[in-house]
Protein backbone atom coordinates (compact mmCIF):
# COMPACT_ATOMS: atom_id res chain seq x y z
CA UNK A 1 0.00 0.00 0.00
CA UNK A 2 1.03 3.54 -0.69
CA UNK A 3 1.22 6.27 2.00
CA UNK A 4 2.62 9.49 0.46
CA UNK A 5 4.50 11.53 3.07
CA UNK A 6 3.39 14.90 1.67
CA UNK A 7 -0.29 14.28 2.53
CA UNK A 8 -2.40 14.50 5.69
CA UNK A 9 -4.85 11.70 6.53
CA UNK A 10 -8.18 11.41 8.37
CA UNK A 11 -9.46 8.51 10.46
CA UNK A 12 -12.24 8.14 7.85
CA UNK A 13 -9.57 7.37 5.18
CA UNK A 14 -9.56 10.64 3.25
CA UNK A 15 -6.33 12.41 2.34
CA UNK A 16 -5.57 16.11 1.92
CA UNK A 17 -2.84 17.76 -0.11
CA UNK A 18 -2.37 21.39 0.89
CA UNK A 19 -1.17 23.97 -1.64
CA UNK A 20 -1.45 27.46 -0.18
CA UNK A 21 -5.10 27.94 0.83
CA UNK A 22 -6.33 25.13 -1.43
CA UNK A 23 -6.78 21.55 -0.35
CA UNK A 24 -7.11 18.62 -2.74
CA UNK A 25 -9.04 15.72 -1.19
CA UNK A 26 -9.45 12.07 -2.10
CA UNK A 27 -9.70 8.65 -0.53
CA UNK A 28 -6.65 6.66 0.49
CA UNK A 29 -5.16 3.61 -1.15
CA UNK A 30 -6.33 1.64 1.90
CA UNK A 31 -9.92 2.87 1.44
CA UNK A 32 -10.11 2.06 -2.26
CA UNK A 33 -8.78 -1.45 -1.59
CA UNK A 34 -11.38 -1.98 1.14
CA UNK A 35 -14.19 -0.72 -1.10
CA UNK A 36 -13.20 -2.77 -4.13
CA UNK A 37 -14.03 -1.78 -7.71
CA UNK A 38 -15.42 1.76 -7.69
CA UNK A 39 -18.24 2.22 -10.19
CA UNK A 40 -19.64 5.67 -9.34
CA UNK A 41 -18.66 8.85 -7.47
CA UNK A 42 -21.35 11.37 -6.55
CA UNK A 43 -20.41 14.86 -5.39
CA UNK A 44 -23.14 17.51 -5.49
CA UNK A 45 -21.60 20.02 -3.06
CA UNK A 46 -19.82 22.41 -5.46
CA UNK A 47 -19.92 25.95 -4.07
CA UNK A 48 -20.96 24.80 -0.60
CA UNK A 49 -18.94 25.31 2.56
CA UNK A 50 -18.69 21.93 4.27
CA UNK A 51 -17.77 21.53 7.93
CA UNK A 52 -15.03 19.16 9.05
CA UNK A 53 -16.39 15.58 9.31
CA UNK A 54 -19.58 16.39 7.31
CA UNK A 55 -20.50 14.30 4.26
CA UNK A 56 -19.54 15.88 0.94
CA UNK A 57 -20.40 13.01 -1.40
CA UNK A 58 -20.54 9.25 -1.84
CA UNK A 59 -18.52 6.53 -3.52
CA UNK A 60 -20.29 3.50 -4.91
CA UNK A 61 -18.35 0.28 -5.31
CA UNK A 62 -19.51 -3.13 -6.49
CA UNK A 63 -19.84 -4.24 -2.84
CA UNK A 64 -21.12 -1.11 -1.07
CA UNK A 65 -21.82 2.63 -1.00
CA UNK A 66 -19.68 4.75 1.30
CA UNK A 67 -19.99 8.37 2.39
CA UNK A 68 -17.12 10.78 1.79
CA UNK A 69 -16.30 12.83 4.89
CA UNK A 70 -14.68 16.27 4.69
CA UNK A 71 -11.38 15.98 6.59
CA UNK A 72 -11.10 19.77 7.07
CA UNK A 73 -13.60 22.62 6.78
CA UNK A 74 -13.73 24.29 3.39
CA UNK A 75 -15.65 25.60 0.44
CA UNK A 76 -15.86 23.09 -2.41
CA UNK A 77 -14.37 24.81 -5.45
CA UNK A 78 -14.15 21.96 -7.93
CA UNK A 79 -14.88 18.28 -8.33
CA UNK A 80 -12.90 15.87 -10.45
CA UNK A 81 -15.18 15.59 -13.50
CA UNK A 82 -13.03 12.83 -15.02
CA UNK A 83 -14.58 10.54 -12.38
CA UNK A 84 -17.98 10.90 -14.12
CA UNK A 85 -16.88 8.67 -17.00
CA UNK A 86 -13.99 6.86 -15.33
CA UNK A 87 -14.57 6.33 -11.59
CA UNK A 88 -12.23 3.33 -11.66
CA UNK A 89 -9.27 5.76 -11.73
CA UNK A 90 -9.79 6.04 -7.94
CA UNK A 91 -8.71 2.38 -7.75
CA UNK A 92 -5.70 2.78 -10.03
CA UNK A 93 -4.45 6.23 -8.96
CA UNK A 94 -6.09 7.33 -5.67
CA UNK A 95 -3.47 10.01 -4.91
CA UNK A 96 -3.18 11.40 -8.44
CA UNK A 97 -5.87 11.32 -11.13
CA UNK A 98 -8.37 9.84 -8.64
CA UNK A 99 -8.72 12.96 -6.45
CA UNK A 100 -12.30 13.91 -5.50
CA UNK A 101 -12.56 17.66 -4.77
CA UNK A 102 -10.55 20.84 -4.40
CA UNK A 103 -11.54 23.15 -1.58
CA UNK A 104 -10.71 26.58 -0.25
CA UNK A 105 -9.53 25.84 3.29
CA UNK A 106 -11.64 27.87 5.71
CA UNK A 107 -10.09 26.67 8.99
CA UNK A 108 -6.38 25.83 8.64
CA UNK A 109 -6.29 24.71 12.29
CA UNK A 110 -8.29 21.61 11.22
CA UNK A 111 -5.09 20.31 9.62
CA UNK A 112 -3.58 19.88 13.10
CA UNK A 113 -6.10 17.13 13.83
CA UNK A 114 -5.04 15.01 10.84
CA UNK A 115 -2.42 12.27 10.77
CA UNK A 116 0.88 12.19 8.94
CA UNK A 117 1.70 9.13 6.83
CA UNK A 118 3.39 7.24 9.68
CA UNK A 119 0.45 7.74 12.05
CA UNK A 120 -1.99 6.74 9.31
CA UNK A 121 -0.01 3.54 8.61
CA UNK A 122 -0.38 2.62 12.28
CA UNK A 123 -4.08 3.55 12.18
CA UNK A 124 -4.74 1.01 9.41
CA UNK A 125 -2.34 -1.59 10.79
CA UNK A 126 0.10 -1.45 7.88
Buried (B, 14 or more C-beta within 10 A) or exposed (E): EEBBEEBBBBBBBBBBBBEEEBBBBBBBBBBBEBBEEBBEBBBEBEEEBBEBBBEBBBBBBEEEEBEBBBBBBBBBBBBBEEBEEBBBBBBEBBBEBBBBBBBBBBEEEBBEEBBEBEEBBEBBEE
